[in-house]
Amino acid sequence: MSKKILVSFVVAFTLAFAGCHEQADQDPPGDGGQTATDTTDTATPDPQDPPQETGTLVTLVVLSAPETVQAGEEFQVEVNATWNQDGTTSAPHAGAHWGRNSTADRDASTLRGSDFDGKSPHPGTTIPGEYTITGWSFATPGTYYYRAHAQIEVDGVMTDFWGDEQTITVQ
């Protein structure tokens, strides 16, 4: 009788292993083969799952900021940072970049820090969450344009995310 048990065990194990092997080669149900960073997959996603877009991985929105300040006056800007993933992530570089020329006509995904004249302090933050940019001022009167900025690691690469352009007048 021990031969029958041994043969039954071998057959059951073989069937179980074959079933696991076939499932491992398939996409998980409802996944559609897409991830937040895979934009080349053309598989049709499950209509129950919302699409994940890399362009909206992090969203930066200025909550409050002065419209006008005096030359040399320090001011602060409050920013809300959200992302389309569960949990939290570290943004070790979070603040704002500014310039005398508008970048409103630029696609945010093409912006780099070198496109701006300067930057605010960038103490970092945790996303999602709010952060306050403090300790910056402009010495020369005029119109300045700025964007909230954060960097997070995406697939091992530090990646820039930019908010919409804002304007401040320095008198």
HELIX and SHEET records of a PDB file:
HELIX    1   1 SER A    2  ALA A   24  1                                  23    
HELIX    2   2 THR A   54  THR A   56  5                                   3    
HELIX    3   3 ALA A  108  THR A  110  5                                   3    
HELIX    4   4 GLY A  113  ASP A  115  5                                   3    
SHEET    1   A 3 VAL A  58  SER A  64  0                                        
SHEET    2   A 3 PHE A  75  TRP A  83 -1                                        
SHEET    3   A 3 GLY A 129  TRP A 136 -1                                        
SHEET    1   B 5 THR A  68  VAL A  69  0                                        
SHEET    2   B 5 GLN A 166  VAL A 170  1                                        
SHEET    3   B 5 GLY A 142  VAL A 154 -1                                        
SHEET    4   B 5 HIS A  93  GLY A  99 -1                                        
SHEET    5   B 5 GLY A 118  LYS A 119 -1                                        
SHEET    1   C 4 THR A  68  VAL A  69  0                                        
SHEET    2   C 4 GLN A 166  VAL A 170  1                                        
SHEET    3   C 4 GLY A 142  VAL A 154 -1                                        
SHEET    4   C 4 VAL A 157  TRP A 162 -1                                        
SHEET    1   D 2 THR A  89  ALA A  91  0                                        
SHEET    2   D 2 THR A 125  ILE A 127 -1                                        
END                                                                             
